[in-house]
Every structure is written in structure tokens, then in C-alpha cells.
Amino acid sequence: MLGKLVGKTPYHVRNSFDFAGEISHVVVPEGHIMYSLDVVSLYTNVPVEKVYDLVEGKWGELQEHTTIPWEIFKQAMKTVLEASFFQYDGKFYAQTTGVPMGSPLSPVIANLIMEKVEQEAMTKLEQKHIPLTVYRRYVDDCFLMGRKEDVEKVVEHFNAIDEKLRFTVEEETNGSLRFLDLTLTRNEERIQKVWFPKQKDGRYLDYNSESPHTHKVNTMIALVDRALKLTDVERRQESIGTVKSILRNNNYPENLIQRTVRDRVHRLYNTLERECNEEPKKYVSIPYVPGLSEKVSKTLKKHDITASFKPCDKAKCINPLNRNSLVIVLRDFSERVMAIIGGDYKNEPETS
């Protein structure tokens, strides 16, 4: 629910694709350089005590989505944010600062704090007449473009907002800077971009693993699409070569690599307009049981529903008395209709 409060500022970056689209249209003024700011250990240094005031100040926006009184809502937040424990060397410890790593609430809280910080910093920069051509932020990764002589002052203003949040700076080198999974290069007044995988030589989903085949195909598609969409036309062959190398290192068959690249290139150049006009697809997440979930997926396709597989505890997913039965309940949120596939289902009354 708190996610409804963040991502509404003009500085927010939703993902690499949005950022790449924006940066392609930026004109670089003479004497301006690219640089990035990053918060040291953001999650463990988030000033939690400030979060409650921030949320209370935006409570009017949240009241549209809940009937919970503010005091109860605040107590629920405190329970989640201040009751984090971890185990080390056989002993249990309480986390006394920041927000818990791995909690779905932590990125939202971090964004709330960062939005407050950047609002104050941008106000001070404006008052000091320090111009920025570009400022965009993805969580705590900030991309800036401005005069080289102002870089130190900008960092000082950001670091003056909260003593717990320390910003480090990285300036461009030879006109290039890495941000998110992009390498950006100034070329006269324009910025060229090339996809840069963060795990260029690392391990991805291995083709010989026990994972569903669709997961392996989606891994290939995700890599190829990022290489194509995050790279300028003149350097796409270079990025595609990087993808092929990654997939070969993870034991993907050569013919499957070539076919996937060919199909995705065709889709990018020839079917983007058709894709934009297509009706939204229906998806459902189902537990993955080798040999069984694939059959369920084929049945779902007959109803124009695409299945995505998720890991599960087989002991819980399958009836131990009948390994061939897998009951899946699909809820259509518009018509609230239940479709039963692959077995019997005992209809239970809904709870309000």
C-alpha cells in the first residue's frame, strides 16, 4: 500500500528502459559532464524515525485505499520496521538501524526517504544557482549532468541532508559513465548508450538445470531484449555478441541461441507497432512440477491464459496419495469466476 506514495516525482526512474529512452533525447551543454551519486549501505542506514512523519504527511493519499486508522497503521509499520532479527554464528541479533534486507517494504521506505532527500537537495541547489541539466534516480543510484566545477558542491549539499546517508560520487572517465546496466558515452552533444550486463562473465540460469524450459527461454529473451533495446543501433551487434557468449557459457544449445536472437530481432524491428495494439494478456502463476505443470500450461492456453511457473515444495503442491492430481484455482478478478483445471475442487465460501 505504501508503494502508492512513491514514484511520482519527476526524478523517478522506473527501469533501465525508461531511462534509456529519456537519455537518448538529452542535449549535452558545453562544459557539462556526467556523474553519478550512490548512497553507502542505504538500507542499513535509512533513518526509520523519519519515515513515520513522512507517511503521516501523505496520509491523505493513503486514506483512499484503507479504512485502518492512522495510529494502528503506524503501529503496524513499527512492527515490521523495528522488529527485524538475524542469526549469526548461532546467536540471534536485533537490527537496531535501517530497514530489514529482503523485506518487500524496505525498497518502498528507501524510496520515500530518497525522495525527501532529493527534494531538499534540489531546493538548495536552486537557491545556490547550481544548475543540473539532468537528475534522475533509481532507488539510491542517481544520474546527474552538470558543470564539472559544481560536482563537489552538489555532493556536499546531498551529504548535508542527513548524517546517516553518505553519498559517494563517480565522474565520467574519457567521456563514459556506467549507470544501471548501461554504458553512457558523450559524443559531442548527444549521449550514446550500450547495454552493459552486470554479470558479463557470471552465472545465469544454466540450460542443464532442473528448471522449467520456459524459464530458460525467458532468460534468453530477457538478455536479447535488453541488448537490443538498451543499445544504440550502430552497436547492437556488439551487444548481441555479448549475449551469445553469456548463453554459451551457461550451456545453451547453439541452434536455440541463434533462433532466439533471430526471432527477437525480427520482433523488435517488424512487430513493435502490432505489439502496442494487442490486448493485454492474462497470466497466472502456478507451482512447477516437472512433467505435470507443462500439461496444465497447455490446457490454460486454450483459454488464452499464459502460465508462469514458480518453485514449490512438492510435498505441499501435490497430493501424496495421487501424484498426478494438481488442483489450480484461477480467479478472474473482473467476473470472479473460478476455473478448475486438473482435478476436483471443493468450493469454499468466500470470506469478506
Buried (B, 14 or more C-beta within 10 A) or exposed (E): EBEEBBEEEEBBBEEBEEBBEEBEEBEBEEEBBBBBBBBEEBBBBBBBEBBBEBBEEBEEEBEEEEEBEBEEBBEEBEEBBBEBEEEEEEEEEEBEEBBBEEBEBBBBBBBBBBBBBBEBBBEBBEEEEBEBBBBBBBBBBBBBBBBEEBBEBBBEBBBEBBEBBBBEBEEBEEBBBBBBBBBBBBEEEBBBBBBBBEEEEEEBBBBEEEBBEBBBEBBBBBBBBBBBBBBBEEBBEEBBEBBBBBBEBBEBEEEBBEEBBEEBBEBBEEEEEEEEEEEEEEEBEBBBBEEBBBBBBEBBEEEEBEBBBEEBEEEEBBEEEEEEEBBBEBEEEEEEEEBEBBEEEEEEEEEE
